[in-house]
């Protein structure tokens, strides 16, 4: 649930980033948000054994890394934002966590069980 909410918030930030593309301070905040969210998606992909998705989002996190920014032209940066929006949208559908199973109770009665 946490990763789903984080992906949706990142999508909203990316869409807002398309509108506020001229603001330099917003770009740093956007880079931090996308970098952190993509690293969370990398962790989710590794747990689900979808390593190609993990590699893709690792590339996104490197490109949006605010600590060591990669100089990109404005046009290329906008294309990267659109690509990231698509990747996060598809990841919402493809990368779904498996539900946690409840622990069976030691006192639960199941058919065929023997008494202690």
N, C-alpha and C positions, 0 to 999 in steps of 0.2 A: 504494500500500500504506500509506503514511504517513497519508493522509487517511482511509482505512478504519479504521485503528487509532485515530486521533484521534476519529472519529465514535463508535466503540464505547466508548471511555473516557468520552466526554461523555455518552453514553446511560447508562452506569453511574453517573456523577456526578449526572445528573438524577434517576434513580430513587432514589439514596441521598438526594438533596435532598428528595424527597417524604416520606421517613421522618424526616429531621432538619430539618423545616421550621421548627422553633422556634429553632434555633441561628443567631444573627446572624453569628457568625464564619464558619460554613460557607456562609452565603448569599453572602458576599463572594468566597470561593474559588470557589463555583459560578458566580457571575456572571462572574468572570475566565475560567474554563474554557470556559463556553458562548460568551462573546464571542470568544475567540481561535479556538475551533473553528468558529464560524459564519463568521468572516472567512476562514478557510482554505477552507471550503465555497464562499464567494463567489468566491474566486480559482479554485477548481476549476470552478465553473459558468461563469465567464467564459471559461476556457480551452476548455470544451466547447461554448461558444456557446449556453448555456441561460440566457438573461438573466433570465427570470422567476424562476427558482430563485435566481439571484444576488440579485435584489431582495428576495425573501422572506427569505433568510438575512441580508441586510443589515439588514432591519427587526429580526430576532431579535437581531443583534449590538448594535443601538442600544438595544433594550429591556433587554438584560442588561449594558449598559455599566457597569462598576464606577466609572469615573472621574467620570461625571456620572449618578448614579442617578436613575431616574424613579420617583417615589413611586407605588406601587401598593398597593391593599388586599391583604390576605393571600389572600383568595378569588380575586382577579384574578391574583395572582402564581402561585397553584397552577394556574389554568387556562392561564397562559402556559407553565408547566413541562410540562403535559400536551401542549400544542400543539407545543412544541419537541421533545418525545420523539417524537411522530408525524412531525414534519418530518425529524428525523435518521434515523428508521427508513426512511421513504420514500426519502430521499436515498441511503441505502445501496444501494437497488435501482435507482434511476433514474440517479444520477450515477456512472458508472463510467468511469475513465480508460481511454483507448485504450492497448493495449500498445505499447511501444516496439519499433520494427522494428530488426533488426540491420543494420549497415552491410554492403553487399555487398563482398566481398573483391576486390581488383584482380587477385589471382592465381587466383581461383575460376574453375573451368571451367563454363561454362553452354553448353547446346546452341546452336549457331549463332554463337558468338562467334569473332571473328577473333584470330589470334595477334598479339602486339605485335611 
